[in-house]
Amino acid sequence: MKKPSESENESYFKTVIILSLAIWLVVMNTTMFNVALPNILRDFSITASEGAWVVSGYSIVLAICTITYTRLSDYLPIGRLIAIGILLFGLSSILGFFAESYSLLLLARVMQAAGAAAIPGLSMVFASRFIPISKRGRAMAMIASASSLGFGLGPVVGGMITEHLSWNYLFVVTLLVTLLVPVLLRILPKEEVQKGKFDVMGAVLTGFSVTAFLLFLSTFNWLFFAAGILMLSLLWLRINKAELPFIQPDLVKDKRYRLLLYISFLGFLTHFAILLLMPLMLGGIFSKNPSAIGFIIFPGAMFSAVAAIYVGRLIDRYGNYTVLLGAHGLLLISTVIFFFLSPVSEYWIMAGYMFTSFGFSSLSSSSTNETSRILSKEYVGSGIGMKQLTHFVGSASGSVAGAILLEWNGDIFTTGDFQRAYLVLIAAMAVSLLLLLVYKRQV
């Protein structure tokens, strides 16, 4: 691929802006339902762990389909894949609007995830493929900023709609993303269809492995654990024998890359566990309604969205490791605030999430940019896809783990139950920091 000209670089940045808008709507779709969870639990008379699957089930399918789209981008044009994903996302939103049972709601969310998966992963692939490394940090930060904005606006929009209308109307908001299809088809670079063979069996085994382990986490049924081990073993045999495997073995064997995956997993687990715990704590302990919950979460995410613009400049100037180190400091501070001070006042929850959101967006953009830096061009698409898979598995694990820790002593939640969950998250970020220090020695 020839080096892009300055005018092409400028055009590519405009494309990143449109893609970021799509990411914002998709991410907002996730956090809108976090705020609506108490109402969903009440409407369908289900437990918190069952309701968590509205969020975690979405993340599981998002994880599996994200790496599928990124692998397909090695053969098919990015624009075509994104258009297919957005249209599927829109159709499933219509189904969700008319959902009158928990099973239909869950089906709509799963279908939404299958479509939404095209947007975050392929946006990262686009930036890695077309933006030069010297300016890529800003592009990655812009994408992370859009995610933070979605995380911030989601609770506000979701809270207002849930309180004044119904959670069904959350699906109407997500339909707006379909308006971007003609724009993206026009501005995305024209790419040729490449010859290749997609490893369907590898994709299926990956999906079963991820789902089995997450089902084990939510049920502690050892049959799911055994099934996960079996699927993982078959997947390992597959990727070492297939000519063009779904997951490339050279990526798995790269120690630096694996460390970045572990760090990303723990960061996403922590963030999404907090996103699940905050609304439940604000509603259960502080008796806040959905609108109030949204406005308490909003400042932190907005602060992160604005600050992410400067994070990109910091990445380009000081490097990914420095920003990763700062991100871990912010996330550790946030978990400590939640553990010690969240029972004192809802305003400490607001302050804690400011650190969480800023630290999370910094970790996400810098770790992805570092991944694109250490991998060769032939592995960038697969590497970004695998990393996105790790992101969403971490997201699902965080939602499930947060619910399990919360229900440890029963269905009535106390301040101590929330503090126990936050203490586990402090430990998770401490482990992630140690892994980052090990990574520094590998570079």
C-alpha positions as CSV (number, residue, x, y, z in Angstrom):
1,M,0.0,0.0,0.0
2,K,1.4,3.4,-1.0
3,K,2.0,6.1,1.6
4,P,-1.1,8.4,1.7
5,S,-0.7,12.1,0.8
6,E,-1.4,14.9,3.2
7,S,-4.8,15.5,1.5
8,E,-5.6,11.8,1.9
9,N,-4.6,11.9,5.6
10,E,-7.0,14.8,6.1
11,S,-9.8,12.9,4.4
12,Y,-9.0,9.9,6.5
13,F,-9.3,11.9,9.7
14,K,-12.8,13.1,8.6
15,T,-13.7,9.5,8.1
16,V,-12.5,8.7,11.6
17,I,-14.9,11.5,12.9
18,I,-17.9,9.9,11.2
19,L,-16.9,6.4,12.4
20,S,-16.5,7.9,15.9
21,L,-20.1,9.2,15.7
22,A,-21.2,5.7,14.9
23,I,-19.2,4.3,17.8
24,W,-20.8,6.9,20.1
25,L,-24.3,5.7,19.2
26,V,-23.4,2.0,19.6
27,V,-21.6,2.5,23.0
28,M,-24.5,4.7,24.2
29,N,-26.7,1.7,23.4
30,T,-24.8,-0.3,26.0
31,T,-24.9,2.1,28.9
32,M,-28.5,3.2,28.3
33,F,-29.5,-0.3,29.4
34,N,-27.2,-0.3,32.4
35,V,-29.4,2.5,33.9
36,A,-32.6,0.7,32.9
37,L,-31.6,-2.6,34.6
38,P,-33.5,-1.9,37.8
39,N,-36.7,-1.4,35.8
40,I,-36.1,-4.4,33.6
41,L,-35.5,-6.6,36.7
42,R,-38.8,-5.4,38.2
43,D,-40.8,-5.6,34.9
44,F,-39.8,-9.2,34.3
45,S,-39.4,-10.3,37.9
46,I,-35.8,-11.6,37.4
47,T,-32.7,-11.5,39.5
48,A,-29.7,-9.2,39.1
49,S,-27.5,-12.0,37.7
50,E,-30.2,-12.9,35.1
51,G,-30.7,-9.2,34.2
52,A,-26.9,-8.8,33.8
53,W,-27.2,-10.9,30.7
54,V,-28.9,-8.0,29.0
55,V,-25.5,-6.3,29.2
56,S,-23.1,-9.3,29.3
57,G,-24.9,-11.3,26.6
58,Y,-24.6,-8.2,24.4
59,S,-20.9,-8.1,25.2
60,I,-20.4,-11.8,24.4
61,V,-21.9,-11.6,20.9
62,L,-20.1,-8.3,20.4
63,A,-16.8,-10.0,21.3
64,I,-17.3,-12.9,18.9
65,C,-18.6,-10.9,16.0
66,T,-16.0,-8.2,16.3
67,I,-13.1,-10.5,15.6
68,T,-15.2,-12.1,12.8
69,Y,-15.7,-8.7,11.1
70,T,-12.0,-7.8,11.5
71,R,-10.9,-11.1,10.0
72,L,-13.3,-10.7,7.1
73,S,-11.8,-7.2,6.5
74,D,-8.7,-9.0,5.2
75,Y,-10.9,-10.1,2.3
76,L,-13.9,-7.8,2.1
77,P,-14.1,-3.9,1.9
78,I,-14.5,-2.2,5.3
79,G,-17.3,-0.1,4.0
80,R,-19.4,-3.1,2.9
81,L,-18.9,-4.8,6.3
82,I,-19.8,-1.7,8.3
83,A,-23.0,-1.1,6.2
84,I,-24.1,-4.7,6.8
85,G,-23.5,-4.4,10.5
86,I,-25.4,-1.1,10.9
87,L,-28.4,-2.4,9.0
88,L,-28.6,-5.5,11.2
89,F,-28.2,-3.2,14.2
90,G,-31.2,-1.1,13.0
91,L,-33.5,-4.1,12.3
92,S,-32.8,-5.6,15.7
93,S,-33.6,-2.3,17.3
94,I,-37.1,-2.5,15.8
95,L,-37.5,-6.0,17.2
96,G,-36.4,-4.7,20.7
97,F,-38.9,-1.9,20.7
98,F,-41.7,-4.4,20.5
99,A,-40.2,-6.9,23.0
100,E,-42.8,-7.9,25.6
101,S,-40.9,-10.7,27.2
102,Y,-37.4,-11.1,28.7
103,S,-36.4,-13.7,26.1
104,L,-37.4,-11.5,23.2
105,L,-35.6,-8.6,24.8
106,L,-32.4,-10.7,25.1
107,L,-32.8,-11.9,21.5
108,A,-33.0,-8.3,20.3
109,R,-29.9,-7.3,22.3
110,V,-28.0,-10.3,20.9
111,M,-29.0,-9.4,17.3
112,Q,-28.0,-5.7,18.0
113,A,-24.6,-6.9,19.2
114,A,-24.1,-8.9,16.0
115,G,-24.6,-5.8,14.0
116,A,-22.9,-3.3,16.3
117,A,-19.7,-5.4,16.4
118,A,-18.8,-4.2,12.9
119,I,-18.3,-0.6,14.1
120,P,-15.6,-0.5,16.9
121,G,-13.3,-3.2,15.6
122,L,-13.4,-2.0,11.9
123,S,-12.9,1.6,13.0
124,M,-9.7,0.5,14.7
125,V,-8.6,-1.5,11.7
126,F,-9.3,1.5,9.5
127,A,-7.1,3.8,11.7
128,S,-4.3,1.2,11.8
129,R,-4.5,0.6,8.0
130,F,-4.8,4.2,6.7
131,I,-3.5,6.6,9.4
132,P,0.4,6.9,9.7
133,I,1.9,5.8,13.0
134,S,3.0,9.4,13.8
135,K,-0.6,10.6,13.9
136,R,-2.3,7.4,14.8
137,G,-2.5,8.2,18.5
138,R,-4.9,11.1,17.8
139,A,-7.1,8.9,15.7
140,M,-7.2,6.2,18.4
141,A,-7.9,8.8,21.1
142,M,-10.7,10.2,19.0
143,I,-12.3,6.8,18.8
144,A,-11.8,6.3,22.6
145,S,-13.3,9.8,23.1
146,A,-16.4,8.8,21.2
147,S,-16.7,5.7,23.4
148,S,-16.4,7.8,26.5
149,L,-19.0,10.2,25.3
150,G,-21.3,7.3,24.6
151,F,-20.7,6.0,28.1
152,G,-21.5,9.4,29.5
153,L,-24.6,10.3,27.5
154,G,-26.0,6.7,27.7
155,P,-27.0,6.9,31.3
156,V,-28.5,10.4,30.9
157,V,-30.5,9.5,27.8
158,G,-31.4,6.1,29.2
159,G,-32.4,7.4,32.6
160,M,-34.7,10.1,31.1
161,I,-36.3,7.7,28.6
162,T,-36.8,4.9,31.1
163,E,-38.3,7.2,33.7
164,H,-40.7,9.2,31.4
165,L,-41.5,6.6,28.8
166,S,-40.3,3.0,29.0
167,W,-37.0,1.1,28.4
168,N,-38.5,-0.1,25.1
169,Y,-38.0,3.4,23.7
170,L,-34.2,3.0,24.2
171,F,-34.3,1.0,21.0
172,V,-35.6,4.0,19.1
173,V,-32.5,6.1,19.8
174,T,-30.2,3.4,18.4
175,L,-32.0,3.5,15.0
176,L,-30.3,6.9,14.4
177,V,-27.1,5.1,13.5
178,T,-28.6,3.8,10.3
179,L,-28.6,7.3,8.9
180,L,-24.8,7.1,8.7
181,V,-24.8,4.2,6.2
182,P,-24.9,6.3,3.0
183,V,-22.3,8.7,4.3
184,L,-19.9,6.0,5.2
185,L,-20.3,4.2,1.9
186,R,-19.4,7.4,0.2
187,I,-16.3,8.5,2.2
188,L,-14.7,5.1,3.1
189,P,-11.7,4.2,0.8
190,K,-12.6,1.9,-2.1
191,E,-11.1,-1.5,-1.5
192,E,-11.0,-4.6,-3.7
193,V,-12.3,-7.9,-2.7
194,Q,-9.4,-10.2,-1.9
195,K,-9.3,-13.9,-2.4
196,G,-9.2,-16.0,0.8
197,K,-10.8,-18.7,2.9
198,F,-12.7,-17.8,6.1
199,D,-12.2,-20.3,8.9
200,V,-15.8,-20.8,9.9
201,M,-15.0,-23.8,12.2
202,G,-12.5,-21.7,14.1
203,A,-15.0,-18.9,14.5
204,V,-17.6,-21.3,15.9
205,L,-15.1,-22.9,18.3
206,T,-14.1,-19.4,19.5
207,G,-17.7,-18.4,20.1
208,F,-18.5,-21.6,22.0
209,S,-15.3,-21.3,24.1
210,V,-16.0,-17.7,25.2
211,T,-19.7,-18.4,25.9
212,A,-19.0,-21.6,27.9
213,F,-16.5,-19.8,30.2
214,L,-18.9,-16.8,30.8
215,L,-21.8,-19.2,31.5
216,F,-19.5,-20.9,34.1
217,L,-18.8,-17.5,35.7
218,S,-22.5,-16.7,36.0
219,T,-23.7,-20.1,37.2
220,F,-20.6,-21.9,38.6
221,N,-21.8,-25.0,36.8
222,W,-18.7,-27.1,36.2
223,L,-20.2,-28.6,33.1
224,F,-19.8,-25.2,31.4
225,F,-16.2,-25.1,32.6
226,A,-15.5,-28.6,31.2
227,A,-17.2,-27.6,27.9
228,G,-15.0,-24.5,27.7
229,I,-11.8,-26.5,28.2
230,L,-12.9,-28.9,25.5
231,M,-13.8,-26.1,23.0
232,L,-10.6,-24.3,23.8
233,S,-8.6,-27.5,23.2
234,L,-10.3,-28.1,19.9
235,L,-9.7,-24.4,18.9
236,W,-6.0,-24.8,19.7
237,L,-5.8,-27.9,17.5
238,R,-7.7,-26.0,14.8
239,I,-5.5,-22.9,14.7
240,N,-2.3,-25.0,14.5
241,K,-3.7,-27.1,11.6
242,A,-5.8,-24.8,9.5
243,E,-4.1,-23.1,6.5
244,L,-5.7,-19.7,7.4
245,P,-6.9,-20.1,10.9
246,F,-9.5,-17.8,12.5
247,I,-7.0,-16.9,15.3
248,Q,-3.4,-16.9,14.0
249,P,-1.0,-18.9,16.2
250,D,1.8,-16.4,15.8
251,L,-0.3,-13.8,17.6
252,V,-1.0,-16.1,20.6
253,K,2.7,-16.9,20.8
254,D,3.8,-13.2,20.9
255,K,4.4,-12.6,24.7
256,R,4.2,-8.8,24.3
257,Y,0.9,-9.0,22.6
258,R,-0.5,-11.5,25.2
259,L,0.5,-9.1,28.0
260,L,-1.4,-6.3,26.2
261,L,-4.5,-8.6,26.0
262,Y,-4.3,-9.4,29.7
263,I,-4.0,-5.7,30.6
264,S,-6.9,-4.8,28.3
265,F,-9.1,-7.6,29.8
266,L,-8.6,-6.4,33.4
267,G,-9.2,-2.8,32.4
268,F,-12.5,-3.6,30.7
269,L,-13.5,-5.9,33.4
270,T,-13.0,-3.2,36.0
271,H,-14.8,-0.5,34.0
272,F,-17.9,-2.6,33.2
273,A,-18.2,-4.0,36.7
274,I,-18.3,-0.4,37.9
275,L,-20.9,0.5,35.3
276,L,-23.1,-2.3,36.6
277,L,-22.5,-1.6,40.3
278,M,-23.0,2.2,40.2
279,P,-26.7,2.3,39.0
280,L,-27.6,-0.5,41.4
281,M,-25.9,1.3,44.3
282,L,-27.3,4.7,43.5
283,G,-30.8,3.1,43.2
284,G,-30.6,0.7,46.1
285,I,-28.5,2.6,48.7
286,F,-29.3,6.2,47.8
287,S,-32.8,5.7,46.3
288,K,-32.0,7.7,43.2
289,N,-34.4,7.5,40.2
290,P,-33.1,6.6,36.7
291,S,-32.7,10.3,35.6
292,A,-30.7,11.2,38.7
293,I,-28.5,8.1,38.2
294,G,-27.8,9.2,34.6
295,F,-26.9,12.8,35.7
296,I,-24.5,11.5,38.4
297,I,-22.6,9.3,35.9
298,F,-22.6,11.9,33.1
299,P,-19.9,14.3,34.3
300,G,-17.2,11.7,34.6
301,A,-17.8,10.4,31.0
302,M,-18.0,13.9,29.6
303,F,-14.7,14.9,31.3
304,S,-13.1,11.8,29.8
305,A,-14.5,12.5,26.3
306,V,-13.0,16.0,26.3
307,A,-9.7,14.9,27.9
308,A,-9.3,12.0,25.4
309,I,-8.5,14.6,22.7
310,Y,-5.4,15.5,24.7
311,V,-4.6,11.9,25.4
312,G,-4.0,11.4,21.7
313,R,-1.4,14.2,21.7
314,L,0.2,12.7,24.8
315,I,0.4,9.3,23.1
316,D,2.1,10.9,20.0
317,R,4.5,12.9,22.1
318,Y,5.4,10.7,25.1
319,G,4.5,7.2,23.9
320,N,2.0,4.6,24.7
321,Y,3.7,3.2,27.9
322,T,3.6,6.6,29.7
323,V,-0.1,7.0,29.0
324,L,-0.8,3.3,30.0
325,L,1.0,3.9,33.3
326,G,-1.1,7.1,34.0
327,A,-4.3,5.2,33.1
328,H,-3.5,2.5,35.7
329,G,-2.9,5.2,38.3
330,L,-6.3,6.8,37.5
331,L,-8.2,3.4,37.6
332,L,-6.5,2.5,40.9
333,I,-7.5,5.8,42.4
334,S,-11.1,5.3,41.2
335,T,-11.5,1.9,42.7
336,V,-10.0,3.1,46.0
337,I,-12.5,6.0,46.1
338,F,-15.4,3.6,45.4
339,F,-14.3,1.2,48.1
340,F,-13.8,3.8,50.9
341,L,-16.0,6.7,50.0
342,S,-18.9,5.6,47.8
343,P,-21.0,4.7,50.9
344,V,-20.6,8.3,52.2
345,S,-22.3,10.2,49.4
346,E,-23.5,9.9,45.9
347,Y,-21.1,12.7,45.0
348,W,-18.1,10.5,45.8
349,I,-19.6,8.1,43.3
350,M,-19.6,10.9,40.8
351,A,-16.0,11.8,41.6
352,G,-14.9,8.2,41.5
353,Y,-16.4,7.6,38.0
354,M,-14.5,10.7,36.7
355,F,-11.3,8.9,37.4
356,T,-12.7,5.6,36.1
357,S,-13.9,7.0,32.8
358,F,-10.7,9.0,32.1
359,G,-8.5,6.1,33.1
360,F,-10.5,3.6,31.0
361,S,-10.4,5.7,27.8
362,S,-6.7,6.4,28.2
363,L,-6.0,2.7,28.7
364,S,-8.2,1.7,25.7
365,S,-6.6,4.1,23.2
366,S,-3.0,3.7,24.3
367,S,-3.1,-0.1,24.5
368,T,-4.7,-0.4,21.0
369,N,-2.2,2.1,19.6
370,E,0.6,0.1,21.1
371,T,-0.8,-3.1,19.6
372,S,-0.8,-1.5,16.1
373,R,2.8,-0.5,16.8
374,I,4.3,-3.8,17.8
375,L,2.5,-5.9,15.1
376,S,3.5,-6.3,11.5
377,K,1.1,-5.1,8.8
378,E,0.0,-8.6,8.0
379,Y,-1.2,-9.2,11.6
380,V,-2.7,-5.8,12.4
381,G,-6.3,-6.7,11.3
382,S,-6.2,-10.0,13.2
383,G,-4.4,-8.5,16.2
384,I,-6.9,-5.6,16.5
385,G,-9.8,-8.1,16.2
386,M,-8.4,-10.4,18.8
387,K,-7.9,-7.4,21.1
388,Q,-11.4,-6.2,20.6
389,L,-12.6,-9.8,21.4
390,T,-10.7,-9.4,24.7
391,H,-12.3,-6.1,25.3
392,F,-15.8,-7.4,25.1
393,V,-15.0,-10.6,26.9
394,G,-13.7,-8.4,29.7
395,S,-16.9,-6.3,29.5
396,A,-19.1,-9.3,29.8
397,S,-17.0,-10.8,32.6
398,G,-17.1,-7.5,34.5
399,S,-20.9,-7.4,34.3
400,V,-21.3,-11.0,35.4
401,A,-18.6,-10.8,38.1
402,G,-20.1,-7.6,39.5
403,A,-23.5,-9.2,39.8
404,I,-22.1,-12.4,41.4
405,L,-20.1,-10.4,44.0
406,L,-23.1,-8.3,44.8
407,E,-25.4,-11.3,45.3
408,W,-22.9,-13.2,47.4
409,N,-25.1,-12.9,50.6
410,G,-28.5,-12.7,49.0
411,D,-30.8,-10.6,46.8
412,I,-31.0,-7.6,49.3
413,F,-27.8,-5.5,48.8
414,T,-26.0,-3.7,51.6
415,T,-23.2,-1.2,51.5
416,G,-20.8,-4.0,52.5
417,D,-21.8,-6.0,49.5
418,F,-20.8,-3.2,47.2
419,Q,-17.6,-2.6,49.0
420,R,-16.6,-6.2,48.6
421,A,-17.1,-6.0,44.9
422,Y,-15.0,-2.7,44.8
423,L,-12.2,-4.4,46.8
424,V,-11.9,-7.2,44.1
425,L,-11.6,-4.5,41.5
426,I,-8.7,-2.8,43.4
427,A,-7.0,-6.2,43.2
428,A,-7.7,-6.6,39.5
429,M,-6.1,-3.2,38.7
430,A,-3.1,-4.0,40.9
431,V,-2.5,-7.2,39.0
432,S,-2.9,-5.2,35.7
433,L,-0.2,-2.7,36.9
434,L,2.2,-5.5,37.6
435,L,1.6,-6.9,34.1
436,L,2.3,-3.5,32.6
437,L,5.7,-3.4,34.5
438,V,6.5,-6.8,33.1
439,Y,5.6,-5.6,29.6
440,K,8.0,-2.7,29.9
441,R,10.8,-5.2,30.5
442,Q,9.8,-7.0,27.3
443,V,10.0,-4.0,25.0
